[in-house]
Amino acid sequence: MKYFIFLGAILLVNISNAQDILPAEIQIKTALLAAPAEQRESATVLGYNPSGKLVTLKKGTGDLVCLADDPAKKGISVACYSANLEPFMARGRELLAEGKTEAQKQEIRSKEIDEGKLKMPKDPNILYVLNGTEENYDKSTGELKNGNLRYVFYVPYATLKSTGMSAKPTVPGMPWLMDPGTAKAHIMIVPPKK
């Protein structure tokens, strides 16, 4: 009897986790909120299947890859980025799945880029990230109210001197250069919250 109760508990956990995964069409709609309007139709969207595995929900023909909200994390966060960044992003997801910490992931990717094992585009490439709260998110429609969109331009090996930028923002919304001089150097633009 204990075996069946134990097994039943496992099944309940699995059913509960499956219920947290939103339908593909809702995941797609929400993920595309981070993309510029004119690129939404052609974007590729990665999201979660009923077992929680990251899969391609929509194969696009354009230059953007969008990532649906991770149901295992608090809050709402979706992103779209240049398809040129997919090897970099995919490697990050792979390292996290292996149990690496965020710091380890960053260190490993940087080393692999410097060694030529992981290719990073030479030209600037963009990442759009849209964040919001669960209270402002409608799971039935995929709509998010009062989300905050930030912009990240990857410019590998850019420095403060080569860009004339600051290493931190001194006023709200001011662009600044993060990780200057490294393969993952990027310009951050975080508009003030509404």
BALOBA-1460 file (C-alpha; in Angstrom, 3 decimals):
// residues 194
<rec num="1" residu="m" x="0.000" y="0.000" z="0.000"/>
<rec num="2" residu="k" x="2.821" y="2.416" z="0.794"/>
<rec num="3" residu="y" x="4.215" y="1.756" z="-2.668"/>
<rec num="4" residu="f" x="0.982" y="2.880" z="-4.332"/>
<rec num="5" residu="i" x="0.705" y="5.928" z="-2.108"/>
<rec num="6" residu="f" x="4.307" y="6.810" z="-2.940"/>
<rec num="7" residu="l" x="3.690" y="6.197" z="-6.632"/>
<rec num="8" residu="g" x="0.491" y="8.255" z="-6.441"/>
<rec num="9" residu="a" x="2.462" y="11.132" z="-4.910"/>
<rec num="10" residu="i" x="4.935" y="10.993" z="-7.778"/>
<rec num="11" residu="l" x="2.116" y="11.017" z="-10.313"/>
<rec num="12" residu="l" x="0.506" y="14.000" z="-8.571"/>
<rec num="13" residu="v" x="3.797" y="15.901" z="-8.721"/>
<rec num="14" residu="n" x="4.157" y="15.136" z="-12.434"/>
<rec num="15" residu="i" x="0.564" y="16.172" z="-13.135"/>
<rec num="16" residu="s" x="1.096" y="19.382" z="-11.182"/>
<rec num="17" residu="n" x="4.277" y="20.200" z="-13.145"/>
<rec num="18" residu="a" x="2.519" y="19.499" z="-16.445"/>
<rec num="19" residu="q" x="-0.255" y="21.923" z="-15.482"/>
<rec num="20" residu="d" x="2.327" y="24.705" z="-15.021"/>
<rec num="21" residu="i" x="3.290" y="24.495" z="-18.713"/>
<rec num="22" residu="l" x="1.125" y="26.891" z="-20.687"/>
<rec num="23" residu="p" x="-0.276" y="25.935" z="-24.104"/>
<rec num="24" residu="a" x="2.190" y="26.469" z="-26.958"/>
<rec num="25" residu="e" x="0.113" y="29.247" z="-28.527"/>
<rec num="26" residu="i" x="0.150" y="31.242" z="-25.266"/>
<rec num="27" residu="q" x="3.896" y="30.710" z="-24.792"/>
<rec num="28" residu="i" x="4.489" y="31.881" z="-28.361"/>
<rec num="29" residu="k" x="2.298" y="34.961" z="-27.976"/>
<rec num="30" residu="t" x="4.025" y="35.986" z="-24.755"/>
<rec num="31" residu="a" x="7.552" y="35.331" z="-26.041"/>
<rec num="32" residu="l" x="6.893" y="37.471" z="-29.107"/>
<rec num="33" residu="l" x="6.010" y="40.468" z="-26.906"/>
<rec num="34" residu="a" x="9.773" y="41.037" z="-26.566"/>
<rec num="35" residu="a" x="10.258" y="41.263" z="-30.347"/>
<rec num="36" residu="p" x="9.803" y="44.346" z="-32.521"/>
<rec num="37" residu="a" x="6.321" y="44.144" z="-34.093"/>
<rec num="38" residu="e" x="7.625" y="43.800" z="-37.659"/>
<rec num="39" residu="q" x="9.750" y="40.753" z="-36.738"/>
<rec num="40" residu="r" x="7.204" y="38.742" z="-34.756"/>
<rec num="41" residu="e" x="5.708" y="36.776" z="-37.619"/>
<rec num="42" residu="s" x="9.095" y="35.527" z="-38.871"/>
<rec num="43" residu="a" x="10.715" y="34.821" z="-35.471"/>
<rec num="44" residu="t" x="11.548" y="31.334" z="-34.198"/>
<rec num="45" residu="v" x="10.132" y="30.633" z="-30.724"/>
<rec num="46" residu="l" x="11.586" y="28.214" z="-28.188"/>
<rec num="47" residu="g" x="9.333" y="27.127" z="-25.327"/>
<rec num="48" residu="y" x="8.382" y="24.212" z="-23.144"/>
<rec num="49" residu="n" x="6.601" y="20.973" z="-24.004"/>
<rec num="50" residu="p" x="4.250" y="19.313" z="-21.459"/>
<rec num="51" residu="s" x="7.175" y="17.492" z="-19.827"/>
<rec num="52" residu="g" x="9.054" y="20.765" z="-19.314"/>
<rec num="53" residu="k" x="11.689" y="20.215" z="-22.015"/>
<rec num="54" residu="l" x="12.771" y="23.217" z="-24.089"/>
<rec num="55" residu="v" x="11.694" y="22.680" z="-27.704"/>
<rec num="56" residu="t" x="11.012" y="24.704" z="-30.841"/>
<rec num="57" residu="l" x="7.374" y="25.792" z="-30.675"/>
<rec num="58" residu="k" x="7.476" y="27.877" z="-33.855"/>
<rec num="59" residu="k" x="10.059" y="27.597" z="-36.630"/>
<rec num="60" residu="g" x="10.571" y="31.001" z="-38.150"/>
<rec num="61" residu="t" x="12.202" y="32.313" z="-41.297"/>
<rec num="62" residu="g" x="13.630" y="35.508" z="-39.802"/>
<rec num="63" residu="d" x="16.649" y="36.653" z="-37.876"/>
<rec num="64" residu="l" x="15.234" y="36.497" z="-34.336"/>
<rec num="65" residu="v" x="14.976" y="33.656" z="-31.830"/>
<rec num="66" residu="c" x="12.531" y="34.205" z="-28.974"/>
<rec num="67" residu="l" x="12.515" y="32.344" z="-25.691"/>
<rec num="68" residu="a" x="9.283" y="31.699" z="-23.779"/>
<rec num="69" residu="d" x="8.925" y="32.268" z="-20.051"/>
<rec num="70" residu="d" x="10.473" y="29.542" z="-17.897"/>
<rec num="71" residu="p" x="7.583" y="28.164" z="-15.801"/>
<rec num="72" residu="a" x="10.045" y="27.041" z="-13.109"/>
<rec num="73" residu="k" x="11.081" y="30.639" z="-12.360"/>
<rec num="74" residu="k" x="9.175" y="33.336" z="-10.491"/>
<rec num="75" residu="g" x="7.856" y="36.277" z="-12.463"/>
<rec num="76" residu="i" x="7.549" y="36.610" z="-16.209"/>
<rec num="77" residu="s" x="10.644" y="36.955" z="-18.386"/>
<rec num="78" residu="v" x="10.780" y="36.462" z="-22.146"/>
<rec num="79" residu="a" x="13.563" y="37.336" z="-24.554"/>
<rec num="80" residu="c" x="14.271" y="37.658" z="-28.253"/>
<rec num="81" residu="y" x="17.748" y="37.809" z="-29.718"/>
<rec num="82" residu="s" x="19.589" y="37.779" z="-33.007"/>
<rec num="83" residu="a" x="19.824" y="34.270" z="-34.449"/>
<rec num="84" residu="n" x="23.586" y="34.914" z="-34.661"/>
<rec num="85" residu="l" x="23.660" y="34.647" z="-30.850"/>
<rec num="86" residu="e" x="21.961" y="31.228" z="-30.718"/>
<rec num="87" residu="p" x="25.197" y="29.194" z="-30.266"/>
<rec num="88" residu="f" x="26.153" y="31.447" z="-27.318"/>
<rec num="89" residu="m" x="22.668" y="31.279" z="-25.778"/>
<rec num="90" residu="a" x="22.280" y="27.534" z="-26.386"/>
<rec num="91" residu="r" x="25.626" y="26.861" z="-24.720"/>
<rec num="92" residu="g" x="24.498" y="28.858" z="-21.689"/>
<rec num="93" residu="r" x="21.308" y="26.799" z="-21.408"/>
<rec num="94" residu="e" x="23.316" y="23.591" z="-21.798"/>
<rec num="95" residu="l" x="25.702" y="24.553" z="-18.977"/>
<rec num="96" residu="l" x="22.838" y="25.471" z="-16.641"/>
<rec num="97" residu="a" x="21.172" y="22.116" z="-17.414"/>
<rec num="98" residu="e" x="24.435" y="20.433" z="-16.390"/>
<rec num="99" residu="g" x="24.071" y="22.081" z="-12.976"/>
<rec num="100" residu="k" x="26.599" y="24.879" z="-13.446"/>
<rec num="101" residu="t" x="26.018" y="28.120" z="-11.549"/>
<rec num="102" residu="e" x="25.463" y="31.389" z="-13.397"/>
<rec num="103" residu="a" x="29.057" y="32.434" z="-12.576"/>
<rec num="104" residu="q" x="30.449" y="29.111" z="-13.837"/>
<rec num="105" residu="k" x="28.370" y="29.409" z="-17.012"/>
<rec num="106" residu="q" x="29.764" y="32.875" z="-17.709"/>
<rec num="107" residu="e" x="33.332" y="31.767" z="-17.020"/>
<rec num="108" residu="i" x="33.112" y="28.638" z="-19.197"/>
<rec num="109" residu="r" x="31.511" y="30.454" z="-22.133"/>
<rec num="110" residu="s" x="34.089" y="33.251" z="-21.993"/>
<rec num="111" residu="k" x="36.944" y="30.727" z="-21.981"/>
<rec num="112" residu="e" x="35.420" y="28.775" z="-24.869"/>
<rec num="113" residu="i" x="35.005" y="31.959" z="-26.913"/>
<rec num="114" residu="d" x="38.577" y="33.050" z="-26.219"/>
<rec num="115" residu="e" x="39.815" y="29.574" z="-27.242"/>
<rec num="116" residu="g" x="37.752" y="29.632" z="-30.466"/>
<rec num="117" residu="k" x="35.566" y="26.679" z="-29.392"/>
<rec num="118" residu="l" x="32.412" y="28.821" z="-29.184"/>
<rec num="119" residu="k" x="31.752" y="31.301" z="-31.974"/>
<rec num="120" residu="m" x="30.568" y="34.782" z="-31.112"/>
<rec num="121" residu="p" x="29.480" y="37.178" z="-33.870"/>
<rec num="122" residu="k" x="31.961" y="39.955" z="-34.611"/>
<rec num="123" residu="d" x="29.294" y="42.528" z="-35.425"/>
<rec num="124" residu="p" x="26.878" y="43.986" z="-32.851"/>
<rec num="125" residu="n" x="23.838" y="41.787" z="-32.166"/>
<rec num="126" residu="i" x="20.773" y="42.555" z="-30.079"/>
<rec num="127" residu="l" x="18.936" y="40.888" z="-27.221"/>
<rec num="128" residu="y" x="15.524" y="42.158" z="-26.075"/>
<rec num="129" residu="v" x="14.366" y="41.114" z="-22.594"/>
<rec num="130" residu="l" x="10.834" y="41.751" z="-21.324"/>
<rec num="131" residu="n" x="10.147" y="41.274" z="-17.615"/>
<rec num="132" residu="g" x="6.964" y="41.552" z="-15.611"/>
<rec num="133" residu="t" x="5.113" y="40.243" z="-12.616"/>
<rec num="134" residu="e" x="2.797" y="37.261" z="-12.459"/>
<rec num="135" residu="e" x="0.080" y="39.578" z="-11.104"/>
<rec num="136" residu="n" x="0.192" y="41.547" z="-14.380"/>
<rec num="137" residu="y" x="0.179" y="38.457" z="-16.590"/>
<rec num="138" residu="d" x="-2.942" y="36.833" z="-18.038"/>
<rec num="139" residu="k" x="-2.168" y="33.137" z="-18.594"/>
<rec num="140" residu="s" x="-5.330" y="32.674" z="-20.641"/>
<rec num="141" residu="t" x="-4.439" y="35.331" z="-23.242"/>
<rec num="142" residu="g" x="-0.647" y="35.653" z="-22.981"/>
<rec num="143" residu="e" x="-0.919" y="39.398" z="-22.362"/>
<rec num="144" residu="l" x="1.432" y="41.206" z="-19.977"/>
<rec num="145" residu="k" x="0.654" y="44.629" z="-18.534"/>
<rec num="146" residu="n" x="3.317" y="47.047" z="-17.313"/>
<rec num="147" residu="g" x="6.234" y="44.967" z="-18.556"/>
<rec num="148" residu="n" x="9.712" y="46.441" z="-18.619"/>
<rec num="149" residu="l" x="11.744" y="45.978" z="-21.806"/>
<rec num="150" residu="r" x="15.534" y="46.260" z="-21.740"/>
<rec num="151" residu="y" x="17.948" y="46.196" z="-24.650"/>
<rec num="152" residu="v" x="21.344" y="44.509" z="-24.802"/>
<rec num="153" residu="f" x="23.740" y="44.968" z="-27.726"/>
<rec num="154" residu="y" x="26.515" y="42.388" z="-27.763"/>
<rec num="155" residu="v" x="29.721" y="44.002" z="-29.033"/>
<rec num="156" residu="p" x="32.499" y="41.450" z="-28.400"/>
<rec num="157" residu="y" x="35.741" y="42.900" z="-27.031"/>
<rec num="158" residu="a" x="34.445" y="46.485" z="-27.059"/>
<rec num="159" residu="t" x="36.117" y="48.653" z="-24.445"/>
<rec num="160" residu="l" x="35.220" y="51.835" z="-22.631"/>
<rec num="161" residu="k" x="37.815" y="53.604" z="-24.759"/>
<rec num="162" residu="s" x="36.651" y="52.152" z="-28.104"/>
<rec num="163" residu="t" x="33.034" y="53.077" z="-27.413"/>
<rec num="164" residu="g" x="33.391" y="56.206" z="-25.270"/>
<rec num="165" residu="m" x="30.827" y="54.687" z="-22.929"/>
<rec num="166" residu="s" x="30.599" y="54.566" z="-19.165"/>
<rec num="167" residu="a" x="30.949" y="51.371" z="-17.102"/>
<rec num="168" residu="k" x="27.710" y="52.201" z="-15.273"/>
<rec num="169" residu="p" x="24.653" y="54.358" z="-15.874"/>
<rec num="170" residu="t" x="24.627" y="57.728" z="-14.135"/>
<rec num="171" residu="v" x="21.045" y="58.589" z="-15.080"/>
<rec num="172" residu="p" x="18.016" y="56.324" z="-15.640"/>
<rec num="173" residu="g" x="17.943" y="54.817" z="-19.132"/>
<rec num="174" residu="m" x="21.530" y="55.762" z="-19.962"/>
<rec num="175" residu="p" x="23.389" y="53.198" z="-22.124"/>
<rec num="176" residu="w" x="26.474" y="51.678" z="-20.497"/>
<rec num="177" residu="l" x="29.052" y="49.013" z="-21.335"/>
<rec num="178" residu="m" x="29.059" y="45.822" z="-19.277"/>
<rec num="179" residu="d" x="31.986" y="43.349" z="-19.298"/>
<rec num="180" residu="p" x="34.208" y="45.677" z="-21.369"/>
<rec num="181" residu="g" x="37.153" y="44.121" z="-23.175"/>
<rec num="182" residu="t" x="35.690" y="40.603" z="-23.038"/>
<rec num="183" residu="a" x="34.005" y="38.381" z="-25.598"/>
<rec num="184" residu="k" x="30.687" y="39.014" z="-23.879"/>
<rec num="185" residu="a" x="30.999" y="42.813" z="-23.779"/>
<rec num="186" residu="h" x="27.574" y="44.345" z="-24.224"/>
<rec num="187" residu="i" x="25.821" y="47.683" z="-24.155"/>
<rec num="188" residu="m" x="22.953" y="47.771" z="-21.667"/>
<rec num="189" residu="i" x="19.965" y="50.067" z="-22.076"/>
<rec num="190" residu="v" x="17.406" y="49.801" z="-19.292"/>
<rec num="191" residu="p" x="14.606" y="52.326" z="-19.726"/>
<rec num="192" residu="p" x="13.109" y="53.611" z="-16.462"/>
<rec num="193" residu="k" x="10.097" y="51.646" z="-15.250"/>
<rec num="194" residu="k" x="6.750" y="53.173" z="-16.092"/>
